Amino acid sequence: MTTLLTPPPEKSISEIADATEKLSDMNAPEPEHCPGPQSDNAGKSEACQTCDNKDICTSLPKGPDPDIPLISKRLESIKHKVLVLSGKGGVGKSTFTSMLCWALASDDELEIGAMDLDICGPSLPKMLGASTNESIHASNSGWTPVYVSDNLGMMSIQFMLPSEDSAIIWRGAKKTGLIKQFLKDVDWGDLDYLVIDTPPGTTDEHLSVTSYMKEVGIDGALIVTTPQEVALLDVRKEINFCHKAGIKILGLVENMSGFVCPGCGNESQIFKPTTGGGEKLAHDLNIKFLGSVPLDPRIGKACDNGECFFDLYPNSPASDAILDVVESLRDEIEGL
Amino acid sequence: MSESEKPFSLNRVKNVILVLSGKGGVGKSSVTTQLALTLASQNLKIGILDIDLTGPSLPRMFGIEDHKIHQSEQGWIPVHAPVKTGDNTLNMKLMSLGFLLNNRGDAIVWRGPKKTGMIRQFFKDVIWGELDYLIIDTPPGTSDEHIAIAEELNKCPELIYGAVIVTTPQLVSINDVKKEINYCEKANFRILGIVENMSGFVCPYCAECTNIFSKGGGEKLALETNLPFLGAIPIDPLFVDMIENQVIKKKENNETLVELYQHSNMYPLFQSVVEQILSLGKE
């Protein structure tokens, strides 16, 4: 295997590392009503006339993105593609992605891939226990994922950073560019499952991944929430987004639901479901409720150490709950 | 107005404080709210700008989700929240995209340029009036919103008081927060200090404290990065209760949210945070 000689992707890995040194590398910020560099109107619309990027956009090829067939070809050998979404941050998207990957990878027959689309705050490598010294290698067949076990590979921008703490201060357009490369250039091989972890919100990353994968198809999305209304409020928006983008919702899981005091065994609702929590939301919006996972301080610790929680504590109620959710999710996907 | 001129809406604003974290769900909005309530309790004029466009939480935090922004000839009038009972002159002013939505479940699905445009408009069009502190609540990450805010604020560096960094104690959060510190250096924001949120939970049945999201990570990070540690804030279900039931409680006690908050166990903790922030003085 060679290191970054071929193929030279549009943006090489070292360029990504260099870019973290600057606040922003754009000529100019895109104007508010930017039609997008891929649009037929790029460089021609009213907003373009005063934009400093006009010349770049006018000279770009127009029409449907020629990379979409390449993305579809790359991903067609993957049987199931699942998105993990939540409007809200810190509810456990990455935790759940890692759990789901581990649970699936415990079956030796299956090949699993995990893709981290959180460009500004990648946490999946740490949770899956990938070494911080790992870097991505490119060969003729593409970028090679980092393997954390025989049948579990992963891809994250974290592996491309010069140091663990480097900030990625990128505008949306640049994130979109990297996401496209993740979809087009990563050599996953034949996978049974590709689990895609996403950042909070409903913006560039979400629009990009769904539009690039439209042709090849996404099996559906797993929505993660916590019980309190401030989280549900944002999750409603994410569900609204899924409907608009035509993504099937596989189900909703409520994380951090209730905490059992290790001292006295009484349960407290730390993130109080004042408006009925995830189950009511699922019921109201007519989506499948996959279950609740209680708050167990050891889950966070296992994630910090990159260990698999349900392997460490197979008899805890949280492990049972997680595995139940994974099972119903699999039924939902494979029963399609 | 030329590009580099001070944003019009900040004409009579004295200081700007940012609340940042690389990680989502660590309590940026909760810390923003409590900073604002504590500062307002000292009779300071406070405004809050929520630049989390795709997940605005501030309207909920202040129990004013049904309020709307009004357009006047001069610009957008922020939502007013009274600070003291019976006093119509002192109001906290709030601006959030949440106030502009027709339906609270509506998703704002915007790419970067639109988000940047919105933030610029906030800086141009909101009529804050005279403010001692404008507190800016931010989304997680280091992307369009963060670049836009750095660009706007660097047109008026004399207003920047500094940034409060919020983290939770566990490592995954600390890692993202380090990236945010890196961002502050590049954006020329002075870091006022680190707040460790969700630091322990006291069981209401037996008073035993459990460190649900581990413990001490924020303090260790402060030491490592040589930044002030502003305090560890525990999880307090009573505070959440107060926020969620504030509409009823305000009526029952005939008190404003600022006054309700002054009875909360969190108030003394934030008094200490605010004291440390104010003692730093402007750079």
Interface residues (C-beta under 8 A of the other chain):
Chain A: K22 L23 S24 P29 E30 P31 E32 H33 C34 G36 G87 K88 G89 G90 V91 S94 I119 C120 G121 S123 K126 M127 E164 D165 S166 A167 I168 I169 W170 R171 G172 A173 K175 P199 P200 G201 T202 T203 D204 H206 L207 T226 Q228 E229 V230 A231 L233 D234 R236 K237 E238 N240 F241 K244 F259 C261 P262 G263 C264 N266 S268 Q269 I270 F271 K272 T274 L295 P297 G300 K301 C303 D304
Chain B: G22 K23 G24 G25 V26 S29 T54 G55 S57 R60 M61 R104 G105 D106 A107 I108 V109 W110 R111 G112 P113 K114 K115 T116 G117 M118 R120 P139 P140 G141 T142 S143 D144 H146 I147 A148 A150 E151 T168 Q170 L171 V172 S173 N175 D176 K178 K179 E180 I181 N182 Y183 K186 A187 F201 C203 P204 Y205 C206 E208 T210 N211 I212 F213 S214 I235 P237 V240 D241 E244 N245
